[in-house]
């Protein structure tokens, strides 16, 4: 039994850490940041946690939150889901582009997505509905609109990967759609989700940010491909 467990642990480490060191480091950072955020919430104040770990529509001048929001998450489920997608997208990135480019797109693209996505969202919600509500699971008494999530960085990385070879194919079960089909489908899905959230629900799971991240990453991918 011990040997079986040992082999499984060794196999998991080889699959997720040895073969994808940059992605594993990012995921470890996500968990560390989440633990820090929970600690600040519990032992200090929710306002300090918001100031440190979330980008807020009323405090876009808090430049550090462009980055911390990209490596932060709203709750444990959010963290687990994004950690799963991290290895899917990150593994592809590490086998396709240099680590420096991959991490650069995640950090810079994610930070710009946090900023521009908040501006786009605020414009849409500000003009199409009366009240701005929080779109993250934080204190209902919070007076501002707050956002966090590594999907902002992952969509930028995904957009880059798709745009590097738009005519290439991505395999999905028995289907082999070209990358540009994936790009268009993801963009339309994010746009439709944004419109649906604004007009029907008044809440969102981050569709505007996914759309912005995808476009930013796509534009960078096209630039690299044409160089």
Secondary structure, DSSP 8 states (H G I E B T S, - for coil): -HHHHHHHHHHHHIIIIITTHHHHHHHHHHHHHHHHHHHHHHHT-HHHHHHHH-EETT-TT-THHHHHHHH--SSHHHHHHHHHHHHHHHHHHHTTS-HHHHHHIIIIIHHHHHHHHHHHHHHHHHHHSS-----SSS-TT--S-EE--THHHHHHHHHHHHHHTTTSEEEETTEEEEHHHHHHHHHHHHHHHHHHIIIIIS--SSHHHHHHHHHHHHHHHHHHHH-
